[in-house]
Amino acid sequence: MSNSTGISEDAFKKGMRELAAAVNVITAAHDGKQDGLTATAACSVSAEPPQLLICVNTEAGGHNLIKESGKFVLNILARDQEDIAMRFAGMDGADRSERFGLGTWSELTTGTPCLDGALVNFDCEVAQQITAGTHSIFIGHIVASRTADNDGAPLLYGDGQFTGLATRS
């Protein structure tokens, strides 16, 4: 139940776990450093010019690299890339420095790591940054994209777990 001051952080998080969303790895690179994070907060903004947005917690490891470099890649994960989602979410016990140890990585235009085999990679330059509570909203101008050759299903997160779409028969 809400009141005039809103809802609790726990109630918000519990409710948002019910919002199923695509799982993405957002990567950033700057001055020889690279980092990344798993996120579901991403969506399209505009087709002309081509833009999307991501929401990144200001305490997340990749946040400052995005801010400093002015670029990022949104890697939309396939259903069989749950291990990579877990690695970049810090859920598999690996050290942060080992995040890029899973998967094969390449670059498109900005020099930011792109996950080979992701359903789509959107290579972006930051067009605008907006502060919203504990997060920054980065609006990215898409300068390059790559779509996987496979018809893979997307990796989703809902009900507090990784999942996929049911296949209709």
Summary of the structure (lengths in Angstrom):
residues: 169
radius of gyration: 16.0
end to end distance: 39.6
largest distance: 50.2
contacts: 478
relative contact order: 0.21
helix: 18%
strand: 46%
